[in-house]
Amino acid sequence: MNVDGAQTLAERAAAVQRSASDDASDVPSPCTSVCRMDSQSGFCEGCLRTLPEIAGWSTMEDVARRSVWRAIELRARAGLWRIPEQPGDKHA
């Protein structure tokens, strides 16, 4: 993920949060079809979810899904996906 991708994801997450006041019943999946877990951060490189968030998505209530979206927004805005590469790391 790069800075632009994180900004776009944060904006998408904020839009999902704003829709909480609407009568929209379905919370969209954050999946971007880039399903690769970063070994340093523990987040998916495409959607910034953790493995438990990804695995539990299909059984979550909308309130829980919106909480995941909020966590994604905070992660994206804080730059938590940018774990500094350590010497000798081939992929961070």
DSSP file (Angstrom, degrees, kcal/mol; ACC not computed):
  #  RESIDUE AA STRUCTURE BP1 BP2  ACC     N-H-->O    O-->H-N    N-H-->O    O-->H-N    TCO  KAPPA ALPHA  PHI   PSI    X-CA   Y-CA   Z-CA
    1    1 A M              0   0    0      0, 0.0     2,-0.2     0, 0.0    45,-0.1   0.000 360.0 360.0 360.0 144.5    0.0    0.0    0.0
    2    2 A N     >  -     0   0    0      1,-0.0     4,-2.4    80,-0.0     5,-0.2  -0.622 360.0 -92.1-115.5 179.2    1.2    3.5   -0.7
    3    3 A V  H  > S+     0   0    0      1,-0.2     4,-2.4    -2,-0.2     5,-0.2   0.903 125.1  49.4 -60.2 -43.7    0.1    6.9    0.7
    4    4 A D  H  > S+     0   0    0      1,-0.2     4,-2.5     2,-0.2    -1,-0.2   0.910 111.2  49.5 -63.8 -41.6   -2.5    7.5   -2.0
    5    5 A G  H  > S+     0   0    0      1,-0.2     4,-2.3     2,-0.2    -1,-0.2   0.892 111.3  49.3 -63.6 -39.9   -4.0    4.0   -1.5
    6    6 A A  H  X S+     0   0    0     -4,-2.4     4,-2.6     2,-0.2    -2,-0.2   0.899 110.8  50.1 -66.3 -40.5   -4.1    4.6    2.3
    7    7 A Q  H  X S+     0   0    0     -4,-2.4     4,-2.4     2,-0.2    -2,-0.2   0.921 111.4  48.5 -63.4 -43.7   -5.8    8.0    1.8
    8    8 A T  H  X S+     0   0    0     -4,-2.5     4,-2.3     1,-0.2    -2,-0.2   0.912 112.6  48.1 -62.2 -43.2   -8.4    6.5   -0.6
    9    9 A L  H  X S+     0   0    0     -4,-2.3     4,-2.5     2,-0.2    -2,-0.2   0.893 110.7  51.3 -65.1 -40.2   -9.1    3.7    1.9
   10   10 A A  H  X S+     0   0    0     -4,-2.6     4,-2.3     2,-0.2    -2,-0.2   0.902 111.0  48.4 -63.3 -40.9   -9.4    6.2    4.7
   11   11 A E  H  X S+     0   0    0     -4,-2.4     4,-2.1     2,-0.2    -2,-0.2   0.896 111.5  49.6 -66.4 -39.9  -11.9    8.2    2.7
   12   12 A R  H  X S+     0   0    0     -4,-2.3     4,-2.0     2,-0.2    -2,-0.2   0.911 110.8  50.5 -63.8 -41.6  -13.9    5.1    1.8
   13   13 A A  H  X S+     0   0    0     -4,-2.5     4,-2.0     1,-0.2    -2,-0.2   0.906 109.2  50.7 -63.1 -41.8  -13.9    4.1    5.5
   14   14 A A  H  X S+     0   0    0     -4,-2.3     4,-2.4     1,-0.2    -1,-0.2   0.893 108.3  53.0 -63.4 -39.1  -15.2    7.6    6.5
   15   15 A A  H  X S+     0   0    0     -4,-2.1     4,-1.7     1,-0.2    -1,-0.2   0.889 107.5  50.9 -64.0 -38.9  -17.9    7.4    3.9
   16   16 A V  H  < S+     0   0    0     -4,-2.0     4,-0.3     1,-0.2    -1,-0.2   0.903 109.9  50.6 -64.5 -39.7  -19.1    4.0    5.3
   17   17 A Q  H >< S+     0   0    0     -4,-2.0     3,-1.4     1,-0.2     4,-0.3   0.901 108.2  51.9 -64.6 -40.8  -19.1    5.6    8.8
   18   18 A R  H >< S+     0   0    0     -4,-2.4     3,-1.3     1,-0.3     4,-0.3   0.855 102.3  60.3 -64.0 -33.2  -21.2    8.5    7.5
   19   19 A S  G >< S+     0   0    0     -4,-1.7     3,-1.1     1,-0.3     5,-0.5   0.574  80.4  87.6 -72.5  -6.5  -23.7    6.1    6.0
   20   20 A A  G <  S+     0   0    0     -3,-1.4    -1,-0.3    -4,-0.3    -2,-0.2   0.806  86.8  52.3 -61.2 -28.3  -24.3    4.7    9.5
   21   21 A S  G <  S+     0   0    0     -3,-1.3    -1,-0.3    -4,-0.3    -2,-0.2   0.651  99.0  81.6 -82.9 -14.6  -27.0    7.3    9.9
   22   22 A D  S <  S-     0   0    0     -3,-1.1    -3,-0.0    -4,-0.3     0, 0.0  -0.236  94.5-110.5 -77.9 175.7  -28.7    6.3    6.7
   23   23 A D  S    S+     0   0    0     -2,-0.0     2,-0.3     2,-0.0    -1,-0.1   0.235  70.1 136.1 -91.3  14.1  -31.0    3.4    6.4
   24   24 A A        -     0   0    0     -5,-0.5    -2,-0.1     1,-0.2     0, 0.0  -0.472  34.8-170.8 -64.2 122.7  -28.5    1.4    4.4
   25   25 A S        +     0   0    0     -2,-0.3     2,-0.5     1,-0.1    -1,-0.2   0.765  60.9  72.4 -90.5 -26.0  -28.5   -2.1    5.9
   26   26 A D        -     0   0    0     36,-0.0    -1,-0.1     0, 0.0    -2,-0.0  -0.802  65.1-154.5 -98.3 126.7  -25.6   -3.6    4.1
   27   27 A V        -     0   0    0     -2,-0.5    -2,-0.0     1,-0.0   -11,-0.0  -0.864  27.4-123.2 -94.4 122.4  -22.1   -2.6    5.1
   28   28 A P        -     0   0    0      0, 0.0    -1,-0.0     0, 0.0   -12,-0.0  -0.264  24.8-105.2 -67.5 151.3  -19.7   -3.1    2.1
   29   29 A S        -     0   0    0      1,-0.1    36,-0.0     2,-0.1     0, 0.0  -0.495  16.1-140.3 -71.7 142.1  -16.7   -5.3    2.5
   30   30 A P        +     0   0    0      0, 0.0    -1,-0.1     0, 0.0   -17,-0.0   0.550  60.0 129.9 -77.1  -6.6  -13.3   -3.5    2.7
   31   31 A C        -     0   0    0      1,-0.1    -2,-0.1     2,-0.1     4,-0.1  -0.194  34.4-179.1 -56.2 134.0  -11.7   -6.1    0.5
   32   32 A T        -     0   0    0      2,-0.1    -1,-0.1     0, 0.0     3,-0.1   0.194  51.9-108.0-115.2  11.4   -9.8   -4.7   -2.5
   33   33 A S  S    S+     0   0    0      1,-0.1     2,-0.5     0, 0.0    -2,-0.1   0.724  90.5 115.5  63.2  24.6   -8.7   -8.1   -3.9
   34   34 A V        +     0   0    0      2,-0.0     2,-1.4    10,-0.0    12,-0.9  -0.775  43.8 178.4-114.8  81.3   -5.2   -7.6   -2.7
   35   35 A C        +     0   0    0     -2,-0.5     2,-0.4    10,-0.1     9,-0.0  -0.640  26.7 125.3 -95.7  84.4   -5.1  -10.4   -0.3
   36   36 A R        -     0   0    0     -2,-1.4     9,-3.6     2,-0.0     2,-0.4  -0.968  50.1-139.5-144.2 121.4   -1.6  -10.4    1.1
   37   37 A M  B     -A   44   0A   0     -2,-0.4     2,-0.5     7,-0.3     7,-0.2  -0.678  16.6-131.0 -86.5 131.9   -0.8  -10.2    4.8
   38   38 A D     >  -     0   0    0      5,-2.8     4,-2.4    -2,-0.4     5,-0.2  -0.704  10.5-149.6 -79.9 123.7    2.2   -8.0    5.8
   39   39 A S  T  4 S+     0   0    0     -2,-0.5    -1,-0.1     1,-0.2    53,-0.1   0.772  92.5  47.2 -68.2 -25.9    4.4  -10.0    8.1
   40   40 A Q  T  4 S+     0   0    0     52,-0.2    -1,-0.2     1,-0.1    52,-0.1   0.934 124.5  25.5 -80.2 -49.3    5.6   -6.9   10.0
   41   41 A S  T  4 S-     0   0    0     51,-0.3    -2,-0.2     2,-0.2     3,-0.1   0.787  91.5-133.1 -88.8 -28.5    2.3   -5.1   10.7
   42   42 A G     <  +     0   0    0     -4,-2.4     9,-0.4     1,-0.3     2,-0.3   0.541  66.2 121.9  83.8   7.2   -0.1   -8.1   10.6
   43   43 A F  S    S-     0   0    0     -5,-0.2    -5,-2.8     7,-0.1    -1,-0.3  -0.745  72.8-104.3-102.4 150.4   -2.5   -6.1    8.3
   44   44 A C  B  >  -A   37   0A   0      5,-2.5     4,-1.9    -2,-0.3    -7,-0.3  -0.532  27.0-135.6 -65.7 135.9   -3.7   -7.1    4.9
   45   45 A E  T  4 S+     0   0    0     -9,-3.6    -1,-0.1    -2,-0.2   -10,-0.1   0.701 100.4  44.7 -69.6 -18.2   -1.8   -5.0    2.4
   46   46 A G  T  4 S+     0   0    0    -12,-0.9    -1,-0.2   -10,-0.3   -11,-0.1   0.860 131.9  10.4 -92.0 -40.7   -5.1   -4.3    0.5
   47   47 A C  T  4 S-     0   0    0    -13,-0.3    -2,-0.2     2,-0.1     3,-0.1   0.445  88.2-123.9-124.2  -1.7   -7.6   -3.5    3.1
   48   48 A L     <  +     0   0    0     -4,-1.9     2,-0.2     1,-0.2    -3,-0.1   0.729  63.0 138.5  63.1  24.8   -5.7   -3.1    6.4
   49   49 A R        -     0   0    0      1,-0.1    -5,-2.5   -19,-0.0    -1,-0.2  -0.646  51.4-122.6 -93.1 158.4   -7.7   -5.7    8.2
   50   50 A T     >  -     0   0    0     -2,-0.2     4,-2.3    -7,-0.2     5,-0.2  -0.474  32.0-102.5 -86.6 166.9   -6.3   -8.3   10.6
   51   51 A L  H  > S+     0   0    0     -9,-0.4     4,-3.1     1,-0.2     5,-0.2   0.919 123.0  51.1 -58.7 -44.6   -6.8  -12.0   10.0
   52   52 A P  H  > S+     0   0    0      0, 0.0     4,-2.0     0, 0.0    -1,-0.2   0.883 110.4  49.9 -61.5 -35.8   -9.5  -12.2   12.7
   53   53 A E  H  > S+     0   0    0      2,-0.2     4,-0.8     1,-0.2    -2,-0.2   0.898 114.1  44.9 -67.0 -40.0  -11.4   -9.3   11.1
   54   54 A I  H >< S+     0   0    0     -4,-2.3     3,-0.7     1,-0.2     4,-0.4   0.947 115.2  46.8 -67.3 -48.6  -11.2  -10.9    7.6
   55   55 A A  H 3< S+     0   0    0     -4,-3.1     3,-0.3     1,-0.2    -2,-0.2   0.841 117.1  43.2 -64.2 -34.5  -12.2  -14.3    8.9
   56   56 A G  H >X S+     0   0    0     -4,-2.0     3,-1.4    -5,-0.2     4,-0.7   0.543  85.4  96.6 -89.7  -7.1  -15.1  -13.0   11.0
   57   57 A W  G X< S+     0   0    0     -4,-0.8     3,-1.2    -3,-0.7    -1,-0.2   0.876  79.0  55.0 -52.2 -46.6  -16.5  -10.5    8.4
   58   58 A S  G 34 S+     0   0    0     -4,-0.4    -1,-0.3    -3,-0.3    -2,-0.1   0.709 114.3  40.1 -66.6 -19.5  -19.2  -12.8    7.0
   59   59 A T  G <4 S+     0   0    0     -3,-1.4    -1,-0.3    -4,-0.1    -2,-0.2   0.403  91.7 112.1-107.8   1.4  -20.7  -13.4   10.4
   60   60 A M    <<  -     0   0    0     -3,-1.2     2,-0.1    -4,-0.7    -3,-0.0  -0.454  66.7-122.3 -76.6 146.2  -20.4   -9.9   11.8
   61   61 A E     >  -     0   0    0     -2,-0.1     4,-2.2     1,-0.1     3,-0.2  -0.418  35.1-103.2 -72.9 160.8  -23.4   -7.7   12.6
   62   62 A D  H  > S+     0   0    0      1,-0.2     4,-2.6     2,-0.2     5,-0.2   0.857 121.7  57.4 -58.0 -36.7  -23.4   -4.3   10.8
   63   63 A V  H  > S+     0   0    0      1,-0.2     4,-1.6     2,-0.2    -1,-0.2   0.924 108.8  45.4 -61.8 -43.6  -22.3   -2.5   14.0
   64   64 A A  H  > S+     0   0    0     -3,-0.2     4,-2.0     2,-0.2    -1,-0.2   0.884 111.0  53.5 -66.7 -38.6  -19.2   -4.7   14.2
   65   65 A R  H  X S+     0   0    0     -4,-2.2     4,-2.3     1,-0.2    -2,-0.2   0.907 107.5  50.6 -63.2 -40.9  -18.5   -4.2   10.5
   66   66 A R  H  X S+     0   0    0     -4,-2.6     4,-2.1     1,-0.2    -1,-0.2   0.856 107.2  55.0 -65.4 -33.2  -18.7   -0.5   11.0
   67   67 A S  H  X S+     0   0    0     -4,-1.6     4,-2.2     2,-0.2    -1,-0.2   0.893 107.0  50.0 -64.9 -39.4  -16.2   -0.8   13.9
   68   68 A V  H  X S+     0   0    0     -4,-2.0     4,-2.6     2,-0.2    -2,-0.2   0.925 109.3  51.6 -63.7 -43.9  -13.8   -2.6   11.6
   69   69 A W  H  X S+     0   0    0     -4,-2.3     4,-2.5     1,-0.2    -2,-0.2   0.895 108.8  51.3 -59.5 -39.2  -14.2    0.2    9.0
   70   70 A R  H  X S+     0   0    0     -4,-2.1     4,-2.5     2,-0.2    -1,-0.2   0.916 109.5  49.6 -64.1 -42.6  -13.4    2.7   11.8
   71   71 A A  H  X S+     0   0    0     -4,-2.2     4,-2.6     2,-0.2    -2,-0.2   0.901 110.0  51.5 -62.3 -40.8  -10.3    0.7   12.7
   72   72 A I  H  X S+     0   0    0     -4,-2.6     4,-2.8     2,-0.2     5,-0.2   0.928 109.3  50.4 -60.5 -45.4   -9.2    0.7    9.0
   73   73 A E  H  X S+     0   0    0     -4,-2.5     4,-2.7     1,-0.2     5,-0.2   0.934 112.0  46.7 -59.4 -46.5   -9.7    4.4    8.8
   74   74 A L  H  X S+     0   0    0     -4,-2.5     4,-2.1     1,-0.2     6,-0.2   0.908 113.1  49.1 -63.9 -41.7   -7.6    5.0   11.9
   75   75 A R  H  X>S+     0   0    0     -4,-2.6     5,-1.9     2,-0.2     4,-0.8   0.925 113.3  46.9 -62.1 -44.8   -4.9    2.6   10.7
   76   76 A A  H ><5S+     0   0    0     -4,-2.8     3,-0.6     1,-0.2    -2,-0.2   0.928 114.8  45.1 -65.1 -45.4   -4.8    4.3    7.3
   77   77 A R  H 3<5S+     0   0    0     -4,-2.7    -1,-0.2     1,-0.2    -2,-0.2   0.836 113.6  50.3 -69.2 -31.9   -4.7    7.8    8.6
   78   78 A A  H 3<5S-     0   0    0     -4,-2.1    -1,-0.2    -5,-0.2    -2,-0.2   0.589 107.5-124.5 -81.7 -10.5   -2.0    7.0   11.2
   79   79 A G  T X<5 +     0   0    0     -4,-0.8     3,-2.0    -3,-0.6    -3,-0.2   0.757  58.5 149.7  74.0  23.5    0.2    5.3    8.7
   80   80 A L  T 3 < +     0   0    0     -5,-1.9    -4,-0.1     1,-0.3   -37,-0.1   0.679  64.5  65.4 -65.3 -16.0    0.3    2.1   10.7
   81   81 A W  T 3  S+     0   0    0     -6,-0.5     2,-1.2     1,-0.2    -1,-0.3   0.590  83.4  82.2 -79.3 -11.1    0.7    0.1    7.4
   82   82 A R    <   +     0   0    0     -3,-2.0    -1,-0.2   -41,-0.1   -80,-0.0  -0.582  59.5 172.3 -97.1  72.6    4.1    1.7    6.9
   83   83 A I        -     0   0    0     -2,-1.2   -42,-0.1     9,-0.3   -43,-0.1  -0.689  41.0-109.6 -78.9 126.0    6.3   -0.5    9.1
   84   84 A P        -     0   0    0      0, 0.0     2,-0.3     0, 0.0    -1,-0.1  -0.293  32.6-113.5 -60.0 138.1    9.9    0.5    8.5
   85   85 A E        -     0   0    0      1,-0.0     3,-0.1     4,-0.0     7,-0.1  -0.549  29.7-138.5 -73.1 133.0   11.8   -2.1    6.6
   86   86 A Q    >   -     0   0    0     -2,-0.3     3,-2.6     1,-0.1    -1,-0.0  -0.593  33.9 -84.1 -89.3 152.8   14.6   -3.7    8.7
   87   87 A P  T 3  S+     0   0    0      0, 0.0    -1,-0.1     0, 0.0     3,-0.1  -0.336 120.0  21.2 -55.4 132.1   18.0   -4.5    7.3
   88   88 A G  T 3  S+     0   0    0      1,-0.3     2,-0.2    -3,-0.1    -3,-0.0   0.254  90.9 131.6  91.6 -12.8   17.8   -7.8    5.5
   89   89 A D    <   -     0   0    0     -3,-2.6    -1,-0.3     1,-0.2     3,-0.2  -0.531  37.5-170.5 -71.8 136.8   14.0   -7.7    5.1
   90   90 A K  S    S+     0   0    0      1,-0.3     2,-0.3    -2,-0.2    -1,-0.2   0.672  77.2  20.0 -96.2 -22.1   12.9   -8.5    1.6
   91   91 A H              0   0    0      1,-0.1    -1,-0.3     0, 0.0   -52,-0.1  -0.942 360.0 360.0-151.3 122.2    9.3   -7.5    2.1
   92   92 A A              0   0    0     -2,-0.3   -51,-0.3    -3,-0.2    -9,-0.3   0.400 360.0 360.0-108.8 360.0    7.9   -5.2    4.8
